[in-house]
Amino acid sequence: MSTAPPRITMSPTGRDDLDEEAELSDAWVAGRIEQADGTARSGREAGTTPSPSSASGPRTAGPAPDLPPVEASGSGQVRPLVAASWRRSARAHVSPDGAARVELDEDELADFRDGHPLAAAMPVIRELMGAYATDGEHLLAVCDAAGRMLWVEGHPATLRKARGMNFVAGARWSEAAAGTNAPGTALAVDRPVQVVAAEHFRHPVRAWTCAAAPVHDPHSGRVLGAVDITGGRRLAHPHSLGFVQAVARAAESQLALLGPAPGAGSTSLAALGRDEASLSLGGRRVRLSRRHSEILVLLAHRPEGIGGDELLTLLYEDESVTPVTLRAELSRLRALLGPDVLRSRPYRLAGGVDADFTAVDRRLASGAVAAAAGEYAGPLLPASLAPGVVRLRERLAGRLRAALVDRGDPGLLADWAYSSWGEDDLVVWRALCAAVPAAQLPPVRARLDSLEAELCAGATVLQPPGPHTRR
């Protein structure tokens, strides 16, 4: 009995979703082949072996990528991390034959580097990686949290080769913009990642191997960017991943030494772009549960305090939840934080909290849109369904989004559009399409056309039958 091939189905909204149980054997399977009747299928379902030529029209196949023995064995097995990244790349409509976009010119790049927190860590990164990259004919690269390359350095011949795929300073290599690659995927999953040759989503990158690790702010925990080592087949070794992870930790240690450490009485809350908030309290880091995260977000937003009955309605969708349940949660939170931190009648935080989402709000209120966008690490507690948190999340995202569209800066709009939370934001993609220079327009226009087609398809599916519609 034959095994059913991996299937791609079209959802009512027009998005293509690969069966989570499917075993992919090639990145090209993640990109669907549209049949004439509008259904989607993989290359195997079409009766062909997925390949660059079958996914993108007739072309001469390039040389087989350099693979380590384990990858060249022909087992067809793909690591789950890579398969998940391929799916995200396909859903983001990354072109398998495309190239990364260069978004920052030399003047913009210089200004951006000077003001970026990772600039302070570059001496340590160069000391640890510079000679290794040059001697091994590799490249060291450092990108920001949006996947834009800020520094790309290393062996001169390798630098020249890398320019052919726009692996250069100023180019965006986020996963949503450039497909599966080590720095972009490391930022997407917030952990160290190695991508070997054919594991890359884009065909022009398959001759390369890279390993990258995210770098976090040592005080807030916010992702600042990623450090990467890129080169040929000699990097296809587990030691490469351990090496780049050690460099990232060294960079964080350097930032901790140079930056102002939280004072003994200071309290800061990081809740943007994470389901569970992180609290820095008197020099110690406290990881919070989802419910405790929601409580602290609400109390940080209302420093004057919130009464028990109101806090109950802000936290729970279910109206049958009793005050006893809330008091039990608050009791556990008080035991975690200490009796002098959480006060009652009304419930409030002693001394106030410096929260990342309130900082973004303040930036917007003062008109500092670029600074607000730079500090916005993602939606506020994105998995939370607490009514009060949902309102705060939507309000902050809506204000920032409107400010970006009003400003019309292509760089800021691109940061939002190519993020995980903005990849389907039709309004921002329209604004970006109107703002980018003509040379950068084609991929933006293609993505906008795709989103509008998905919107039309979804509207058609959801439209109720008319009086003359055949049932």
Solvent accessible surface area in square Angstrom, and as a share of the most:
residue,aa,sasa,rsa
1,M,241,1.08
2,S,104,0.67
3,T,127,0.74
4,A,81,0.63
5,P,50,0.31
6,P,12,0.07
7,R,129,0.47
8,I,3,0.02
9,T,79,0.46
10,M,79,0.35
11,S,31,0.20
12,P,76,0.48
13,T,78,0.45
14,G,7,0.07
15,R,57,0.21
16,D,7,0.04
17,D,59,0.30
18,L,11,0.05
19,D,71,0.37
20,E,129,0.58
21,E,150,0.67
22,A,17,0.13
23,E,120,0.54
24,L,4,0.02
25,S,37,0.24
26,D,28,0.15
27,A,1,0.01
28,W,8,0.03
29,V,0,0.00
30,A,1,0.01
31,G,22,0.21
32,R,70,0.26
33,I,51,0.26
34,E,83,0.37
35,Q,54,0.24
36,A,119,0.93
37,D,105,0.54
38,G,48,0.46
39,T,71,0.41
40,A,8,0.06
41,R,71,0.26
42,S,0,0.00
43,G,4,0.03
44,R,103,0.38
45,E,39,0.18
46,A,30,0.23
47,G,68,0.66
48,T,67,0.39
49,T,111,0.65
50,P,12,0.08
51,S,33,0.21
52,P,20,0.13
53,S,41,0.27
54,S,42,0.27
55,A,44,0.34
56,S,52,0.33
57,G,31,0.30
58,P,143,0.90
59,R,93,0.34
60,T,124,0.72
61,A,78,0.61
62,G,33,0.32
63,P,129,0.81
64,A,91,0.71
65,P,39,0.24
66,D,68,0.35
67,L,40,0.20
68,P,18,0.11
69,P,115,0.72
70,V,114,0.66
71,E,61,0.28
72,A,62,0.48
73,S,79,0.51
74,G,70,0.68
75,S,75,0.48
76,G,41,0.39
77,Q,123,0.55
78,V,35,0.20
79,R,95,0.35
80,P,113,0.71
81,L,28,0.14
82,V,0,0.00
83,A,9,0.07
84,A,37,0.29
85,S,0,0.00
86,W,6,0.02
87,R,17,0.06
88,R,74,0.27
89,S,0,0.00
90,A,10,0.08
91,R,58,0.21
92,A,10,0.08
93,H,55,0.25
94,V,11,0.06
95,S,55,0.36
96,P,32,0.20
97,D,56,0.29
98,G,21,0.20
99,A,58,0.45
100,A,4,0.03
101,R,32,0.12
102,V,59,0.34
103,E,25,0.11
104,L,19,0.10
105,D,83,0.43
106,E,149,0.67
107,D,112,0.58
108,E,86,0.38
109,L,15,0.08
110,A,48,0.37
111,D,106,0.55
112,F,70,0.29
113,R,66,0.24
114,D,117,0.60
115,G,67,0.64
116,H,24,0.11
117,P,62,0.39
118,L,0,0.00
119,A,33,0.26
120,A,44,0.34
121,A,0,0.00
122,M,3,0.01
123,P,82,0.52
124,V,29,0.17
125,I,0,0.00
126,R,94,0.34
127,E,140,0.63
128,L,78,0.39
129,M,0,0.00
130,G,20,0.20
131,A,68,0.53
132,Y,94,0.36
133,A,0,0.00
134,T,61,0.35
135,D,117,0.61
136,G,15,0.14
137,E,87,0.39
138,H,9,0.04
139,L,0,0.00
140,L,3,0.01
141,A,1,0.00
142,V,0,0.00
143,C,1,0.01
144,D,6,0.03
145,A,53,0.41
146,A,27,0.21
147,G,0,0.00
148,R,12,0.05
149,M,0,0.00
150,L,0,0.00
151,W,18,0.06
152,V,20,0.12
153,E,50,0.22
154,G,21,0.20
155,H,43,0.19
156,P,77,0.48
157,A,32,0.25
158,T,11,0.06
159,L,41,0.20
160,R,147,0.54
161,K,144,0.61
162,A,0,0.00
163,R,136,0.50
164,G,74,0.71
165,M,11,0.05
166,N,46,0.24
167,F,7,0.03
168,V,34,0.20
169,A,25,0.20
170,G,0,0.00
171,A,0,0.00
172,R,3,0.01
173,W,6,0.02
174,S,12,0.08
175,E,10,0.05
176,A,22,0.17
177,A,17,0.13
178,A,2,0.01
179,G,0,0.00
180,T,2,0.01
181,N,3,0.01
182,A,0,0.00
183,P,2,0.01
184,G,2,0.02
185,T,0,0.00
186,A,0,0.00
187,L,29,0.15
188,A,56,0.44
189,V,48,0.28
190,D,69,0.36
191,R,123,0.45
192,P,27,0.17
193,V,3,0.02
194,Q,20,0.09
195,V,0,0.00
196,V,14,0.08
197,A,0,0.00
198,A,28,0.22
199,E,13,0.06
200,H,1,0.00
201,F,3,0.01
202,R,20,0.07
203,H,38,0.17
204,P,62,0.39
205,V,9,0.05
206,R,24,0.09
207,A,65,0.51
208,W,30,0.10
209,T,1,0.01
210,C,6,0.03
211,A,1,0.00
212,A,0,0.00
213,A,0,0.00
214,P,2,0.01
215,V,0,0.00
216,H,44,0.19
217,D,31,0.16
218,P,37,0.23
219,H,44,0.20
220,S,38,0.24
221,G,10,0.09
222,R,68,0.25
223,V,35,0.20
224,L,4,0.02
225,G,0,0.00
226,A,0,0.00
227,V,0,0.00
228,D,1,0.00
229,I,0,0.00
230,T,4,0.02
231,G,1,0.01
232,G,32,0.31
233,R,127,0.46
234,R,164,0.60
235,L,1,0.01
236,A,22,0.17
237,H,85,0.38
238,P,101,0.64
239,H,138,0.62
240,S,5,0.03
241,L,52,0.26
242,G,42,0.40
243,F,56,0.23
244,V,0,0.00
245,Q,72,0.32
246,A,61,0.47
247,V,2,0.01
248,A,0,0.00
249,R,87,0.32
250,A,30,0.24
251,A,0,0.00
252,E,27,0.12
253,S,65,0.42
254,Q,43,0.19
255,L,17,0.08
256,A,39,0.30
257,L,147,0.73
258,L,106,0.53
259,G,23,0.23
260,P,122,0.77
261,A,75,0.58
262,P,49,0.31
263,G,42,0.40
264,A,97,0.75
265,G,78,0.75
266,S,48,0.31
267,T,20,0.12
268,S,37,0.24
269,L,5,0.02
270,A,7,0.06
271,A,0,0.00
272,L,7,0.03
273,G,40,0.38
274,R,61,0.22
275,D,54,0.28
276,E,56,0.25
277,A,0,0.00
278,S,7,0.04
279,L,2,0.01
280,S,9,0.06
281,L,19,0.10
282,G,38,0.37
283,G,58,0.56
284,R,113,0.41
285,R,115,0.42
286,V,8,0.05
287,R,169,0.62
288,L,3,0.02
289,S,53,0.34
290,R,122,0.45
291,R,70,0.26
292,H,18,0.08
293,S,0,0.00
294,E,12,0.05
295,I,0,0.00
296,L,1,0.00
297,V,0,0.00
298,L,5,0.03
299,L,1,0.01
300,A,11,0.09
301,H,71,0.32
302,R,65,0.24
303,P,89,0.56
304,E,113,0.50
305,G,7,0.07
306,I,2,0.01
307,G,35,0.33
308,G,32,0.31
309,D,111,0.57
310,E,73,0.33
311,L,0,0.00
312,L,28,0.14
313,T,89,0.52
314,L,20,0.10
315,L,2,0.01
316,Y,26,0.10
317,E,114,0.51
318,D,82,0.43
319,E,171,0.77
320,S,85,0.55
321,V,34,0.19
322,T,68,0.39
323,P,62,0.39
324,V,96,0.55
325,T,59,0.34
326,L,5,0.02
327,R,130,0.47
328,A,38,0.29
329,E,29,0.13
330,L,3,0.01
331,S,64,0.41
332,R,131,0.48
333,L,0,0.00
334,R,69,0.25
335,A,90,0.69
336,L,72,0.36
337,L,5,0.03
338,G,20,0.19
339,P,102,0.64
340,D,105,0.54
341,V,26,0.15
342,L,2,0.01
343,R,98,0.36
344,S,50,0.32
345,R,230,0.84
346,P,53,0.33
347,Y,32,0.12
348,R,73,0.26
349,L,15,0.07
350,A,34,0.26
351,G,88,0.85
352,G,31,0.30
353,V,31,0.18
354,D,83,0.43
355,A,1,0.01
356,D,32,0.17
357,F,9,0.04
358,T,26,0.15
359,A,19,0.15
360,V,0,0.00
361,D,28,0.15
362,R,139,0.51
363,R,100,0.37
364,L,18,0.09
365,A,80,0.62
366,S,89,0.57
367,G,45,0.43
368,A,36,0.28
369,V,15,0.09
370,A,53,0.41
371,A,36,0.28
372,A,0,0.00
373,A,20,0.15
374,G,52,0.50
375,E,41,0.18
376,Y,14,0.05
377,A,41,0.32
378,G,0,0.00
379,P,29,0.18
380,L,2,0.01
381,L,2,0.01
382,P,58,0.36
383,A,41,0.32
384,S,8,0.05
385,L,118,0.59
386,A,3,0.02
387,P,34,0.22
388,G,3,0.03
389,V,0,0.00
390,V,35,0.20
391,R,140,0.51
392,L,18,0.09
393,R,35,0.13
394,E,113,0.51
395,R,115,0.42
396,L,7,0.03
397,A,22,0.17
398,G,34,0.32
399,R,84,0.31
400,L,0,0.00
401,R,75,0.28
402,A,63,0.49
403,A,22,0.17
404,L,3,0.01
405,V,51,0.29
406,D,128,0.66
407,R,115,0.42
408,G,30,0.29
409,D,56,0.29
410,P,51,0.32
411,G,20,0.19
412,L,27,0.14
413,L,0,0.00
414,A,3,0.02
415,D,30,0.16
416,W,14,0.05
417,A,0,0.00
418,Y,24,0.09
419,S,15,0.10
420,S,92,0.59
421,W,86,0.30
422,G,0,0.00
423,E,38,0.17
424,D,59,0.30
425,D,21,0.11
426,L,29,0.15
427,V,66,0.38
428,V,0,0.00
429,W,4,0.02
430,R,112,0.41
431,A,19,0.15
432,L,0,0.00
433,C,17,0.10
434,A,93,0.72
435,A,31,0.24
436,V,16,0.09
437,P,71,0.45
438,A,89,0.69
439,A,97,0.75
440,Q,45,0.20
441,L,59,0.29
442,P,88,0.55
443,P,61,0.38
444,V,0,0.00
445,R,95,0.35
446,A,61,0.47
447,R,18,0.07
448,L,5,0.03
449,D,67,0.35
450,S,26,0.17
451,L,10,0.05
452,E,48,0.22
453,A,61,0.47
454,E,22,0.10
455,L,104,0.52
456,C,86,0.51
457,A,45,0.35
458,G,7,0.07
459,A,60,0.47
460,T,99,0.57
461,V,90,0.52
462,L,135,0.67
463,Q,128,0.57
464,P,103,0.65
465,P,68,0.43
466,G,33,0.32
467,P,133,0.84
468,H,179,0.80
469,T,73,0.43
470,R,229,0.84
471,R,230,0.84
